[in-house]
Amino acid sequence: MSASVEAGSGAERPQQVVKVQEAKTRLSSLLREVEAGGEITIARGGTAVARLVPVGPVTRADRRRPMGFLQYSLPDTFFDDLPDEELQAWEGGA
């Protein structure tokens, strides 16, 4: 069961307090409320343990993910022989 608690002045949205089990069951809907500017407190028993808050304005660029492979080139030294002590360590010797 969720309970509403006033979180400061009357201009702010009421803060919702939900128990852990309810938060697990309703996570998607709670996240929609947070995206709309709400704030959710998650409580275990009667003790608040976490708070879901908006991370700030999300821009379209924030949502874009790079596709494909990253551009990277190996340095020429990558293929050089390993020093003897490092080679021994890789081969199980100390």
N, C-alpha and C positions, 0 to 999 in steps of 0.2 A: 504494500500500500504506500502511496506517496503522500507526503504532507507538504503544504506550501508554507514557507516561512518568509516573512518580509525581509528583504535584504537592503535596508537603508531607507532612502527617501521614497515617497509614494510614486515618484517619476520612474523609478526602476522597475523592472519586471520582478515578480515574486520568484524567489529562489526555491527550486524543488529539492526535496530531500527524498532519496529513494534508497531502499535496502539493496544489498549486493545481489541477491537472487533476482529482484525485480530489474535491476540494471542489466544483468546478464540476459534476461528474457526480452527486455525492451530496448536493447542497445541502439538499434537502428532508429527508432522513433526518438530516443533521447538525443542522439546526434543531430537529428533534424531540428529539434528544439534549440540545441546549442548553436547550430548554424544560423538560426533565426535571431540569435542574440541572447538566448537564455543561458542560465547557469544552473548546473545540476550538482548537488552534493550527494555523494555515495556514502552510506553509513553501514557499519557492521554493528549489529545490536543497536544501541543508542548513540554510538560514537561515530562522528564524521571522520572518514579516512581518506577521501579523495574528492576532487572537484573537477567536473568537466566544464571548460570555458572555451569560448571561441579563440582561435589562435590569431585572429586579426583578419583584415580583409584579404580574401583570396582572389588573385587576379587570374585572368585567363592564361597568362604565361606560367603561373605557378602550377597549373594543372597539366601543362604539356610535359610529356615524357619523351626523352630522346629515343629514337627508334634505330635499330641496327647496331653496328659495332662502334665503339669509340675510336677516334683517330689517335693512334699511338705508333711511334716507331722505336725500335730497339736501338740502343747505342751500339756502335761497332765493337766495343769491348765486351759485349754480352757473350760472344762466342770465343773469347780468349780462354786459354787453359786455366784451370783453377790452380792456386798455389798448392804445393804438396801437402801441407798440413790440413788444408780444407778438404782436399780430395780424400785423404785418409779418414777424416771425420765422416764424410759421406759414405765411404765404403765400410764403415763400422770399426775402423781403427781409431785409436786415440792419440 
